[in-house]
Protein backbone atom coordinates (compact mmCIF):
# COMPACT_ATOMS: atom_id res chain seq x y z
CA UNK A 1 0.00 0.00 0.00
CA UNK A 2 1.31 3.41 -0.95
CA UNK A 3 1.14 6.86 0.59
CA UNK A 4 -2.06 8.81 1.22
CA UNK A 5 -0.72 11.57 -1.01
CA UNK A 6 -1.97 13.43 -4.05
CA UNK A 7 0.64 14.77 -6.47
CA UNK A 8 -0.47 17.73 -8.58
CA UNK A 9 1.63 18.77 -11.58
CA UNK A 10 0.72 21.88 -13.58
CA UNK A 11 1.96 21.92 -17.16
CA UNK A 12 2.31 24.73 -19.65
CA UNK A 13 4.16 23.79 -22.83
CA UNK A 14 6.01 21.16 -20.79
CA UNK A 15 6.15 18.36 -23.35
CA UNK A 16 9.95 18.10 -23.05
CA UNK A 17 9.90 17.26 -19.36
CA UNK A 18 6.52 16.08 -18.06
CA UNK A 19 7.04 12.49 -19.20
CA UNK A 20 10.15 12.11 -17.06
CA UNK A 21 8.34 13.59 -14.05
CA UNK A 22 5.46 11.14 -14.36
CA UNK A 23 7.72 8.15 -14.98
CA UNK A 24 9.70 8.94 -11.85
CA UNK A 25 6.49 8.82 -9.81
CA UNK A 26 4.94 5.79 -11.47
CA UNK A 27 8.14 3.76 -11.13
CA UNK A 28 8.43 4.25 -7.37
CA UNK A 29 8.21 1.12 -5.19
CA UNK A 30 4.56 0.29 -4.34
CA UNK A 31 5.01 1.29 -0.69
CA UNK A 32 6.11 4.79 -1.80
CA UNK A 33 3.60 5.35 -4.58
CA UNK A 34 1.25 8.34 -4.19
CA UNK A 35 -2.43 7.46 -4.09
CA UNK A 36 -3.35 9.95 -6.81
CA UNK A 37 -1.55 11.68 -9.70
CA UNK A 38 -3.20 14.73 -11.24
CA UNK A 39 -1.89 16.79 -14.16
CA UNK A 40 -3.51 20.14 -14.88
CA UNK A 41 -2.64 21.47 -18.32
CA UNK A 42 -2.84 25.26 -18.53
CA UNK A 43 -3.92 25.47 -22.18
CA UNK A 44 -0.57 24.36 -23.61
CA UNK A 45 0.04 24.73 -27.32
CA UNK A 46 2.27 21.64 -27.43
CA UNK A 47 1.63 17.97 -26.58
CA UNK A 48 1.90 18.31 -22.78
CA UNK A 49 -1.64 17.08 -22.08
CA UNK A 50 -1.48 14.23 -24.60
CA UNK A 51 1.80 12.97 -23.15
CA UNK A 52 0.32 12.95 -19.65
CA UNK A 53 -2.84 11.20 -20.87
CA UNK A 54 -0.71 8.36 -22.26
CA UNK A 55 0.23 7.31 -18.71
CA UNK A 56 -2.18 4.91 -17.04
CA UNK A 57 -3.36 6.01 -13.65
CA UNK A 58 -2.84 9.73 -14.26
CA UNK A 59 -5.85 12.02 -14.20
CA UNK A 60 -5.46 14.90 -16.66
CA UNK A 61 -7.48 18.09 -16.42
CA UNK A 62 -7.34 20.32 -19.49
CA UNK A 63 -7.93 23.94 -18.56
CA UNK A 64 -9.52 25.90 -21.42
CA UNK A 65 -7.27 28.88 -20.62
CA UNK A 66 -4.01 29.62 -18.89
CA UNK A 67 -5.33 30.62 -15.48
CA UNK A 68 -1.93 30.89 -13.82
CA UNK A 69 0.04 28.50 -11.66
CA UNK A 70 -1.83 28.95 -8.38
CA UNK A 71 -5.28 28.57 -9.97
CA UNK A 72 -4.19 25.45 -11.86
CA UNK A 73 -2.65 23.92 -8.73
CA UNK A 74 -5.86 24.57 -6.83
CA UNK A 75 -7.89 23.03 -9.64
CA UNK A 76 -5.78 19.88 -9.34
CA UNK A 77 -6.11 19.89 -5.56
CA UNK A 78 -9.86 19.69 -6.02
CA UNK A 79 -9.34 16.04 -6.93
CA UNK A 80 -7.16 15.30 -3.91
CA UNK A 81 -7.99 12.85 -1.18
CA UNK A 82 -7.89 13.73 2.53
CA UNK A 83 -4.11 13.33 2.86
CA UNK A 84 -1.18 15.56 2.02
CA UNK A 85 -0.67 17.20 -1.39
CA UNK A 86 2.60 17.58 -3.27
CA UNK A 87 2.58 20.40 -5.82
CA UNK A 88 5.38 19.68 -8.24
CA UNK A 89 6.69 21.36 -11.37
CA UNK A 90 6.86 19.21 -14.52
CA UNK A 91 10.64 19.62 -14.67
CA UNK A 92 11.15 17.85 -11.32
CA UNK A 93 11.71 14.13 -10.76
CA UNK A 94 11.25 12.05 -7.62
CA UNK A 95 13.71 9.26 -6.71
CA UNK A 96 12.94 6.41 -4.34
CA UNK A 97 13.01 7.39 -0.69
CA UNK A 98 12.13 11.06 -1.13
CA UNK A 99 8.38 10.89 -0.55
CA UNK A 100 8.62 8.70 2.59
CA UNK A 101 11.16 11.14 4.01
CA UNK A 102 8.67 13.99 3.62
CA UNK A 103 5.79 11.90 4.99
CA UNK A 104 7.83 10.90 8.04
CA UNK A 105 8.85 14.50 8.67
CA UNK A 106 5.23 15.61 8.56
CA UNK A 107 4.26 12.99 11.12
CA UNK A 108 7.03 14.15 13.48
CA UNK A 109 6.22 17.87 13.12
CA UNK A 110 2.54 18.61 13.74
CA UNK A 111 3.04 22.38 13.33
CA UNK A 112 4.55 21.99 9.86
CA UNK A 113 2.37 23.39 7.07
CA UNK A 114 4.66 23.37 4.03
CA UNK A 115 7.70 21.17 3.40
CA UNK A 116 10.23 21.30 0.60
CA UNK A 117 12.85 18.78 -0.53
CA UNK A 118 16.45 19.51 -1.39
CA UNK A 119 16.99 19.68 -5.15
CA UNK A 120 19.82 18.77 -7.47
CA UNK A 121 20.32 19.53 -11.15
CA UNK A 122 21.08 17.06 -13.94
CA UNK A 123 24.78 17.03 -12.99
CA UNK A 124 24.02 16.34 -9.34
CA UNK A 125 24.86 19.85 -8.14
CA UNK A 126 22.66 21.17 -5.31
CA UNK A 127 20.18 23.95 -5.97
CA UNK A 128 19.27 26.44 -3.28
CA UNK A 129 15.50 26.37 -2.74
CA UNK A 130 15.14 28.19 0.62
CA UNK A 131 14.92 31.96 0.89
CA UNK A 132 14.34 34.68 3.45
CA UNK A 133 11.22 36.74 2.93
CA UNK A 134 12.15 39.48 0.44
CA UNK A 135 12.10 43.04 1.68
CA UNK A 136 12.01 45.93 -0.76
CA UNK A 137 15.76 46.36 -0.25
CA UNK A 138 16.42 42.72 -1.16
CA UNK A 139 14.54 43.08 -4.43
CA UNK A 140 16.31 46.31 -5.36
CA UNK A 141 19.69 44.70 -4.68
CA UNK A 142 18.86 41.61 -6.73
CA UNK A 143 17.52 43.63 -9.66
CA UNK A 144 20.34 46.17 -9.87
CA UNK A 145 24.12 46.45 -9.91
CA UNK A 146 24.01 47.39 -6.22
CA UNK A 147 23.79 43.73 -5.28
CA UNK A 148 27.20 43.08 -6.82
CA UNK A 149 28.97 45.64 -4.64
CA UNK A 150 31.30 44.02 -2.08
CA UNK A 151 29.55 45.51 0.95
CA UNK A 152 26.09 44.39 -0.23
CA UNK A 153 26.90 41.06 -1.86
CA UNK A 154 26.76 39.31 1.51
CA UNK A 155 23.21 40.50 2.12
CA UNK A 156 22.05 39.13 -1.24
CA UNK A 157 23.77 35.81 -0.50
CA UNK A 158 22.05 35.64 2.87
CA UNK A 159 18.67 36.17 1.22
CA UNK A 160 19.22 33.55 -1.49
CA UNK A 161 21.14 30.99 0.58
CA UNK A 162 19.99 31.25 4.20
CA UNK A 163 20.55 27.59 5.10
CA UNK A 164 23.90 25.86 5.51
CA UNK A 165 24.46 22.18 6.16
CA UNK A 166 22.32 19.14 5.51
CA UNK A 167 20.03 19.07 8.56
CA UNK A 168 16.33 20.04 8.40
CA UNK A 169 15.81 23.77 8.88
CA UNK A 170 12.88 26.10 9.44
CA UNK A 171 12.87 28.72 6.73
CA UNK A 172 10.83 31.72 5.63
CA UNK A 173 9.79 30.38 2.25
CA UNK A 174 10.61 27.73 -0.31
CA UNK A 175 10.85 27.98 -4.08
CA UNK A 176 7.71 26.52 -5.57
CA UNK A 177 9.23 23.77 -7.74
CA UNK A 178 8.11 21.16 -5.20
CA UNK A 179 5.98 22.02 -2.17
CA UNK A 180 4.40 19.48 0.16
CA UNK A 181 1.24 20.73 1.87
CA UNK A 182 0.63 18.82 5.08
CA UNK A 183 -2.79 17.78 6.33
CA UNK A 184 -2.53 20.41 9.10
CA UNK A 185 -1.48 22.99 6.51
CA UNK A 186 -4.54 22.24 4.39
CA UNK A 187 -6.77 22.86 7.40
CA UNK A 188 -5.11 25.97 8.86
CA UNK A 189 -3.48 27.70 5.87
CA UNK A 190 -5.40 26.51 2.82
CA UNK A 191 -4.32 26.65 -0.79
CA UNK A 192 -2.29 29.10 -2.86
CA UNK A 193 -3.81 32.50 -3.53
CA UNK A 194 -5.20 32.76 -7.04
CA UNK A 195 -4.51 36.50 -6.97
CA UNK A 196 -1.01 35.59 -8.19
CA UNK A 197 -0.79 34.48 -11.82
CA UNK A 198 2.92 33.68 -11.70
CA UNK A 199 5.63 34.32 -9.08
CA UNK A 200 5.20 35.18 -5.40
CA UNK A 201 2.42 32.64 -4.96
CA UNK A 202 4.94 30.53 -3.01
CA UNK A 203 6.16 33.54 -0.98
CA UNK A 204 2.62 34.58 -0.10
CA UNK A 205 1.62 31.01 0.81
CA UNK A 206 4.53 30.61 3.20
CA UNK A 207 3.83 34.07 4.64
CA UNK A 208 0.25 33.01 5.45
CA UNK A 209 1.58 29.82 7.02
CA UNK A 210 3.68 31.84 9.45
CA UNK A 211 0.81 34.23 10.15
CA UNK A 212 -1.30 31.17 11.05
CA UNK A 213 1.33 30.05 13.56
CA UNK A 214 2.51 27.21 11.33
CA UNK A 215 6.00 26.27 10.12
CA UNK A 216 7.80 25.95 6.78
CA UNK A 217 10.65 23.43 6.63
CA UNK A 218 13.41 22.44 4.24
CA UNK A 219 13.85 18.66 4.48
CA UNK A 220 17.22 17.68 2.96
CA UNK A 221 16.65 13.96 3.56
CA UNK A 222 14.26 14.18 0.61
CA UNK A 223 16.11 14.98 -2.62
CA UNK A 224 14.36 15.68 -5.93
CA UNK A 225 15.90 16.15 -9.34
CA UNK A 226 15.17 19.48 -11.02
CA UNK A 227 15.94 20.27 -14.65
CA UNK A 228 14.81 23.91 -14.22
CA UNK A 229 13.16 23.95 -17.67
CA UNK A 230 10.70 26.78 -17.19
CA UNK A 231 8.57 27.95 -20.10
CA UNK A 232 8.66 31.47 -18.62
CA UNK A 233 12.44 31.56 -19.10
CA UNK A 234 11.87 31.65 -22.87
CA UNK A 235 10.07 34.97 -22.56
CA UNK A 236 12.17 36.98 -20.09
CA UNK A 237 10.37 40.26 -20.73
CA UNK A 238 6.95 38.81 -19.95
CA UNK A 239 8.38 36.90 -17.00
CA UNK A 240 9.80 40.12 -15.56
CA UNK A 241 6.42 41.80 -15.98
CA UNK A 242 4.67 39.00 -14.07
CA UNK A 243 7.36 39.07 -11.38
CA UNK A 244 7.01 42.81 -10.81
CA UNK A 245 3.22 42.68 -10.91
CA UNK A 246 3.13 39.87 -8.35
CA UNK A 247 5.69 41.65 -6.18
CA UNK A 248 3.52 44.78 -6.01
CA UNK A 249 0.50 42.64 -5.21
CA UNK A 250 2.34 40.81 -2.41
CA UNK A 251 3.48 44.00 -0.70
CA UNK A 252 0.00 45.46 -1.17
CA UNK A 253 -1.55 42.38 0.45
CA UNK A 254 1.08 42.26 3.21
CA UNK A 255 2.56 45.77 3.67
CA UNK A 256 4.46 44.78 6.82
CA UNK A 257 6.69 42.63 4.58
CA UNK A 258 8.26 45.70 3.00
CA UNK A 259 10.76 46.20 5.80
CA UNK A 260 10.27 43.13 7.98
CA UNK A 261 13.47 41.99 9.68
CA UNK A 262 12.36 39.18 12.03
CA UNK A 263 12.95 36.29 9.65
CA UNK A 264 13.66 32.65 10.29
CA UNK A 265 17.33 32.17 11.00
CA UNK A 266 17.77 28.72 9.50
CA UNK A 267 17.75 27.08 12.94
CA UNK A 268 18.56 23.43 12.49
CA UNK A 269 16.32 20.71 13.79
CA UNK A 270 17.53 19.22 17.06
Beta strands, then each sheet from edge to edge (+ up, - down):
strand 1: 3-11
strand 2: 34-41
strand 3: 58-62
strand 4: 84-89
strand 5: 92-94
strand 6: 112-120
strand 7: 126-127
strand 8: 130-131
strand 9: 169-170
strand 10: 173-174
strand 11: 178-181
strand 12: 215-226
sheet 1: 3+ 2+ 1+ 4+ 11- 6+ 7-
sheet 2: 3+ 2+ 1+ 4+ 11- 6+ 12+ 5-
sheet 3: 3+ 2+ 1+ 4+ 11- 6+ 12+ 9-
sheet 4: 8+ 10-
end
